[in-house]
Amino acid sequence: MKQTDKKLIDRYLANFYIALEALLANKLRTLLTALGIIFGVSAVIAMLAVGNGAQQEVLEQIKLVGVNNIVITPIVEQVEEEVEDVEYANTEKVQFSPGLTLQDVQNIQETLPSVSEISPEIILETTLITNGKRRSAKLVGIQPSYFDIYNFTLAEGSMFNERQLKFGDQVCIIGRGIQSRFFSKADPIGKYIKCGPHWLKIIGVMEERLVSQSSISKLGIRDFNMDVYTPIQTVLTRYKNRALVTAEMIKQNASSRRFSFFGGGDDSENQRPVDKNYHQLDKLVIQVEKTELLNASADVIARMLERRHYGMIDYEITIPELLLKQQQRTKDIFNIVLGAIAGISLIVGGIGIMNIMLASVLERIKEIGLRISLGAKKTDIVLQFLFEAVLISLSGGLLGVILGVSLAYLIASIAEIPTIVSPASIAVSFLVAAGVGLIFGITPAKRAADQDPIACLRYE
């Protein structure tokens, strides 16, 4: 190391020790000066932790819908009205849509190479009975791709095998909520539960999905923990296959209502109720390999379904990715606003440091004059006051980090709001605190260095 470099380092260290001694000699003033930085840093960390926690919760809930998924749901009411209008117009030839069926699933799989997974669903309201307990629930007919798309995992038991899927065996996988209500003190694997008119053998239990009751009601997310899952072929062969409802049956239903409206008699055949929902499937989820292919794939699927359904738009195509982007944007704005508010706190803390340091310069004019008269240069005076400002900021930043992390965990435990303290927020807050001390310490340091040493020594 060169002699000049060693002297320069020694000068920096000497100014650092002088600044440290000055701060330790006035502990109360140092603490009051650092309060602005302490509260500013703690506010940044706590607010960003709340924002990150809220964002993470929304993203976890969005995963239940799927990011790269195209969701197709049937429409029943609109088609029924169209059928009735045609009937009243006495039109002889009417084209009826076959509805959303497994044939649509096969057609999409064979046509679109961008599709990675496709999951048809049939959802039936049913009643569960076992061990003298009774409860309403949903029976969901699915294919194995359902578990991949929704990121479901088994906690116990096994998935459906090929034979069970092909022949529609009377087996099921239950949600964790069903297990806790019906088999709280027993192993459900291998036992039977009555779903509607049939007994199903339980072969697996799903891992619990943590979804709050407020999210279930506000976001319309189904409580998957209270569902019973069975092969889709089981539902079609043993419960209900709405694809078997013919156009003639729909006509009979419309004629029955019109016949009754005009005062007709009690024709038992005409009065027979017909299920208005002729769609074989209640939901169709299509997972696309890449996000950028979502819109193009949805457009192709819409044209295919329109052709297969004879021009009748009796379905709705939804792309949850658009919802995800909107939610992501909302949370980003939320974080920016919180960060800006906390940043203002840091600026206020910096202004406090500058004010106290300027007052300190006036109090220590004799000390400054004495140092200059003993050979200290202007750079030494500048470094001394800069070191003081930076030390105050760093110590305040360190205390602010501890306070901010503690506040985040306190909010999570008391208010039951999810908080995530990220290392990035801690690092940014600490660096900003150091920068604030450096920036707002320059003016007092320059003012101290510009003092006339003779006037300083005469100052009373």
C-alpha positions in Angstrom: 0.0 0.0 0.0 1.3 3.5 -0.9 2.1 6.0 1.8 -0.4 8.5 0.4 -3.2 5.8 0.5 -2.4 5.0 4.1 -2.6 8.6 5.1 -5.9 9.0 3.4 -7.3 6.0 5.1 -6.0 7.2 8.5 -7.7 10.6 7.9 -11.0 9.0 7.1 -10.8 6.8 10.2 -9.9 9.8 12.4 -12.9 11.8 11.1 -15.1 8.7 11.7 -14.0 8.3 15.3 -14.5 12.0 15.9 -18.1 11.8 14.5 -18.7 8.6 16.6 -17.5 10.3 19.8 -19.7 13.4 19.1 -22.8 11.2 18.7 -22.1 9.2 21.8 -21.6 12.4 23.8 -25.1 13.4 22.9 -27.1 10.2 23.0 -30.5 11.8 23.5 -30.1 14.2 20.6 -28.9 11.3 18.4 -31.9 9.2 19.3 -34.4 12.0 18.7 -32.7 12.7 15.3 -32.9 9.0 14.3 -36.6 8.7 15.2 -37.7 9.8 11.8 -35.6 7.2 10.1 -36.6 4.5 12.5 -40.3 5.0 11.9 -39.8 5.5 8.2 -38.0 2.3 7.7 -40.3 0.3 9.9 -43.3 1.7 8.0 -41.8 0.7 4.7 -41.1 -2.9 5.8 -44.5 -3.3 7.6 -46.5 -1.9 4.7 -44.7 -3.8 2.0 -45.1 -7.0 4.1 -48.9 -6.4 4.3 -49.0 -5.7 0.6 -47.0 -8.8 -0.3 -49.1 -11.0 1.9 -52.3 -9.7 0.3 -50.8 -10.2 -3.1 -49.7 -13.8 -2.3 -53.2 -14.6 -1.0 -54.9 -13.4 -4.2 -52.4 -15.3 -6.3 -53.0 -18.5 -4.4 -56.7 -18.1 -4.9 -56.2 -17.4 -8.6 -54.3 -20.7 -8.8 -57.6 -22.5 -8.0 -58.9 -21.1 -11.3 -55.7 -21.5 -13.2 -53.4 -19.0 -15.0 -53.2 -20.5 -18.4 -56.7 -21.9 -18.4 -59.6 -21.4 -20.7 -62.9 -22.1 -18.9 -66.0 -23.0 -20.9 -69.3 -23.1 -19.1 -72.8 -23.9 -20.6 -75.6 -21.4 -20.9 -79.1 -22.8 -20.4 -81.6 -20.0 -20.0 -80.7 -18.2 -23.2 -81.2 -21.3 -25.4 -84.4 -22.2 -23.7 -85.8 -18.8 -24.6 -84.7 -19.1 -28.2 -86.4 -22.5 -28.4 -89.7 -21.1 -27.0 -89.6 -18.2 -29.4 -89.2 -20.5 -32.4 -92.0 -22.7 -31.1 -94.4 -19.8 -30.8 -93.5 -18.7 -34.3 -94.7 -22.2 -35.5 -91.5 -22.8 -37.3 -91.3 -26.4 -38.6 -87.5 -26.8 -38.8 -85.5 -25.9 -35.7 -81.9 -26.7 -35.2 -80.9 -27.7 -31.7 -77.5 -27.6 -30.1 -76.2 -30.9 -28.7 -74.8 -28.9 -25.8 -71.4 -29.1 -24.2 -70.4 -32.8 -24.4 -67.4 -35.2 -24.3 -67.4 -35.1 -28.1 -66.4 -31.4 -27.8 -63.5 -32.5 -25.5 -62.3 -35.0 -28.0 -62.6 -32.6 -30.9 -60.5 -29.9 -29.1 -57.9 -32.5 -28.1 -57.4 -33.7 -31.7 -57.4 -30.2 -33.2 -55.4 -27.9 -31.0 -51.7 -28.7 -30.4 -51.4 -25.9 -27.9 -53.6 -27.7 -25.4 -51.6 -29.4 -22.6 -54.4 -30.6 -20.4 -58.2 -30.6 -20.8 -60.6 -31.4 -17.9 -64.4 -31.9 -18.3 -66.5 -31.7 -15.2 -70.0 -32.8 -14.2 -71.2 -31.2 -10.9 -74.2 -32.7 -9.2 -75.8 -31.5 -6.0 -76.2 -34.6 -3.8 -76.7 -35.8 -0.2 -74.0 -37.7 1.7 -75.0 -40.3 4.3 -72.8 -42.5 6.4 -72.5 -43.5 10.0 -75.8 -41.9 10.8 -74.6 -38.5 9.5 -76.2 -36.6 6.6 -75.0 -33.6 4.7 -75.5 -31.9 1.4 -72.4 -31.8 -0.9 -71.3 -31.7 -4.5 -70.5 -34.9 -6.5 -67.9 -34.0 -9.2 -67.4 -36.2 -12.1 -63.8 -35.7 -13.4 -60.9 -37.2 -15.4 -57.3 -37.5 -14.0 -56.3 -34.2 -15.8 -58.5 -32.4 -13.2 -55.9 -32.9 -10.5 -53.1 -31.7 -12.7 -54.8 -28.5 -13.8 -55.9 -27.5 -10.2 -52.6 -28.6 -8.6 -54.4 -31.1 -6.3 -52.5 -33.7 -4.4 -53.5 -36.7 -2.5 -53.0 -36.8 1.3 -54.0 -40.5 1.6 -54.9 -43.4 -0.7 -54.6 -43.6 -4.4 -55.9 -42.0 -7.6 -58.4 -43.6 -10.0 -56.9 -46.4 -12.1 -57.7 -47.1 -15.8 -60.3 -49.7 -15.1 -62.2 -47.5 -12.7 -62.1 -44.6 -15.2 -63.2 -46.8 -18.2 -66.0 -48.8 -16.6 -67.3 -46.1 -14.2 -66.7 -48.1 -11.0 -68.4 -46.9 -7.8 -65.3 -45.3 -6.3 -64.6 -41.8 -5.1 -62.0 -39.5 -3.6 -63.2 -37.1 -0.9 -62.1 -33.7 0.2 -60.5 -33.1 3.6 -63.6 -31.4 4.9 -65.7 -34.5 4.2 -63.2 -36.6 6.1 -63.2 -34.4 9.1 -67.1 -34.4 9.3 -67.8 -38.1 8.5 -64.5 -39.9 9.5 -62.9 -37.7 12.1 -61.9 -40.7 14.3 -61.4 -43.4 11.6 -59.4 -44.0 8.4 -61.8 -43.4 5.5 -59.8 -45.4 3.0 -61.7 -48.5 1.9 -65.0 -47.4 3.6 -68.2 -46.5 1.8 -70.2 -43.3 1.7 -73.7 -43.0 0.2 -73.8 -40.3 -2.5 -77.4 -39.8 -3.5 -78.8 -43.3 -4.5 -75.4 -45.1 -4.7 -72.7 -46.2 -2.3 -69.2 -45.2 -3.4 -66.0 -46.7 -2.1 -63.5 -44.2 -0.8 -60.0 -44.8 -2.3 -58.4 -41.4 -1.5 -58.5 -38.2 0.5 -57.4 -34.9 -1.1 -54.8 -32.5 0.5 -56.6 -29.6 2.2 -57.0 -26.4 0.2 -56.8 -23.3 2.4 -59.5 -20.9 1.2 -61.1 -18.4 3.6 -64.9 -18.2 3.9 -64.8 -14.6 2.8 -63.0 -15.7 -0.4 -65.5 -18.4 -1.0 -68.4 -16.0 -0.8 -66.8 -12.9 -2.4 -64.8 -14.5 -5.2 -67.2 -17.3 -5.9 -64.5 -20.0 -5.3 -66.0 -23.4 -4.5 -64.9 -25.0 -1.3 -63.0 -28.0 -2.8 -62.6 -29.5 0.7 -66.3 -30.4 0.7 -66.5 -32.1 -2.7 -66.6 -35.8 -3.6 -64.7 -36.7 -6.7 -65.6 -39.7 -8.9 -64.8 -40.8 -12.5 -66.9 -38.9 -15.0 -68.0 -42.2 -16.5 -69.4 -43.1 -13.1 -71.6 -40.1 -13.2 -72.8 -40.6 -16.8 -73.6 -44.3 -16.3 -74.9 -44.4 -12.7 -76.3 -40.9 -12.0 -77.2 -38.6 -14.9 -76.3 -38.2 -18.5 -78.0 -35.0 -19.8 -76.8 -35.7 -23.3 -79.6 -38.3 -23.5 -82.2 -35.6 -23.3 -83.6 -35.2 -26.8 -84.8 -32.2 -28.7 -88.3 -33.7 -28.7 -88.3 -33.8 -24.9 -87.5 -30.1 -24.9 -90.3 -29.4 -27.3 -92.7 -31.4 -25.1 -91.7 -29.3 -22.2 -92.3 -26.0 -24.1 -95.6 -27.4 -25.4 -96.6 -28.4 -21.8 -96.1 -24.9 -20.5 -97.9 -23.3 -23.4 -100.7 -25.9 -23.1 -101.1 -25.1 -19.4 -101.0 -21.4 -20.1 -103.9 -21.5 -22.5 -106.0 -23.6 -20.0 -105.3 -27.1 -21.3 -106.2 -30.3 -19.5 -103.9 -32.4 -17.3 -102.1 -34.4 -19.9 -99.7 -36.5 -17.8 -97.2 -36.8 -20.6 -97.2 -33.1 -21.4 -96.9 -32.3 -17.7 -93.9 -34.5 -17.2 -91.0 -32.3 -16.0 -87.9 -32.1 -18.2 -84.5 -31.0 -17.1 -83.8 -27.6 -18.8 -80.1 -28.2 -18.8 -79.3 -30.4 -21.8 -75.5 -30.0 -21.5 -73.7 -33.2 -20.7 -70.9 -31.2 -19.0 -71.1 -28.5 -16.4 -67.6 -27.1 -17.0 -64.7 -27.6 -19.3 -61.3 -26.4 -18.4 -58.6 -26.2 -21.1 -55.0 -25.6 -20.1 -52.8 -24.0 -22.7 -49.0 -24.6 -22.8 -48.1 -20.9 -23.1 -49.8 -17.7 -21.9 -49.3 -15.9 -25.2 -51.3 -18.6 -26.9 -54.4 -18.1 -24.7 -56.3 -15.6 -26.9 -55.6 -17.4 -30.2 -56.6 -20.8 -28.7 -59.8 -19.3 -27.3 -60.7 -17.9 -30.7 -60.1 -21.2 -32.4 -62.2 -23.1 -29.7 -65.0 -20.5 -30.0 -65.2 -21.2 -33.8 -65.1 -24.9 -33.3 -67.9 -24.9 -30.7 -70.0 -22.6 -32.8 -69.8 -25.0 -35.7 -70.4 -28.1 -33.6 -73.4 -26.4 -31.8 -75.0 -25.4 -35.1 -74.4 -21.7 -34.7 -76.0 -21.5 -31.2 -73.9 -19.7 -28.6 -75.0 -21.8 -25.7 -71.7 -21.6 -23.9 -69.5 -19.0 -22.3 -65.7 -18.8 -22.8 -63.7 -17.2 -20.0 -59.9 -16.5 -19.8 -58.9 -16.2 -16.1 -55.5 -14.9 -17.2 -57.1 -11.5 -17.9 -58.5 -11.6 -14.3 -55.0 -12.5 -13.0 -53.4 -9.6 -14.8 -56.0 -7.2 -13.4 -55.5 -8.6 -9.9 -51.7 -8.4 -10.3 -51.9 -4.8 -11.5 -54.2 -3.9 -8.6 -51.7 -5.4 -6.1 -48.8 -3.7 -7.8 -50.5 -0.3 -7.5 -51.3 -1.1 -3.9 -47.6 -1.8 -3.2 -46.6 1.4 -5.0 -49.0 3.5 -3.0 -47.9 1.9 0.3 -44.2 2.3 -0.7 -44.8 5.9 -1.6 -46.4 6.7 1.8 -43.6 5.0 3.6 -41.1 6.8 1.4 -42.5 10.1 2.4 -41.9 9.0 6.0 -38.2 8.5 5.1 -38.0 11.9 3.5 -39.5 13.5 6.6 -37.0 11.6 8.7 -34.2 12.9 6.4 -35.4 16.5 6.8 -35.4 16.0 10.5 -31.7 14.9 10.3 -30.8 18.0 8.3 -32.6 20.3 10.7 -30.9 18.7 13.8 -27.5 18.7 12.1 -27.9 22.4 11.1 -28.7 23.2 14.7 -25.7 21.1 15.7 -23.4 23.2 13.5 -24.5 26.4 15.3 -23.9 24.7 18.7 -20.4 23.5 17.8 -19.0 26.5 16.0 -16.1 26.8 18.5 -15.3 23.1 18.0 -15.2 23.6 14.2 -12.9 26.7 14.6 -10.6 24.8 16.9 -10.3 21.8 14.5 -9.5 24.2 11.6 -6.9 26.1 13.6 -5.2 22.9 14.5 -4.8 22.0 10.8 -8.0 20.3 9.8 -9.0 20.9 6.2 -12.5 21.7 4.9 -12.8 18.1 3.6 -12.2 16.9 7.2 -15.0 19.0 8.5 -17.3 17.8 5.7 -16.4 14.2 6.4 -17.0 14.5 10.1 -20.6 15.8 9.7 -21.3 13.4 6.9 -20.2 10.5 9.0 -22.5 11.7 11.8 -25.5 11.9 9.5 -24.8 8.5 7.9 -24.2 6.9 11.3 -27.5 8.3 12.6 -29.3 7.0 9.4 -27.7 3.5 9.6 -28.4 3.1 13.3 -32.0 4.3 12.8 -32.3 2.0 9.8 -31.2 -1.0 11.8 -33.6 -0.2 14.6 -36.3 0.5 12.0 -35.7 -3.0 10.4 -36.2 -4.7 13.8 -39.3 -2.6 14.5 -40.7 -3.2 11.0 -40.3 -7.0 11.1 -41.8 -7.1 14.6 -44.8 -5.0 13.4 -45.4 -7.3 10.4 -45.5 -10.4 12.6 -47.7 -8.5 15.2 -50.2 -7.5 12.5 -50.3 -11.1 11.2 -51.0 -12.5 14.7 -53.4 -9.9 16.0 -55.4 -8.8 12.8 -55.0 -12.2 11.1 -53.8 -10.5 7.9 -51.2 -12.5 6.0 -47.8 -10.7 5.9 -44.7 -11.6 4.0 -41.4 -9.8 4.9 -39.2 -10.0 1.9 -35.4 -9.6 2.1 -35.7 -7.1 -0.8 -37.8 -4.8 1.2 -35.3 -4.9 4.1 -32.4 -4.3 1.8 -34.1 -1.4 0.0 -35.2 0.2 3.2 -31.8 0.0 4.8 -30.0 1.4 1.6 -32.6 4.2 1.3 -32.0 5.1 5.0 -28.2 5.3 4.4 -28.8 7.4 1.2 -31.2 9.8 3.1 -28.5 10.4 5.7 -25.9 11.0 3.0 -28.1 13.4 1.0 -29.5 15.4 3.9 -26.2 15.5 5.7 -24.4 17.3 2.8 -25.9 20.8 3.5 -25.0 20.9 7.2 -21.5 19.5 6.4 -20.8 22.1 3.8 -22.1 24.9 6.1 -19.8 23.7 8.8 -16.8 23.6 6.5 -17.5 27.1 5.2 -17.2 28.6 8.7 -14.4 31.3 9.2 -12.0 29.8 11.8 -11.2 33.2 13.4 -14.9 34.0 13.7 -15.6 30.6 15.1 -13.0 31.0 17.9 -14.4 34.4 18.8 -18.0 33.0 18.8 -19.8 33.1 22.2 
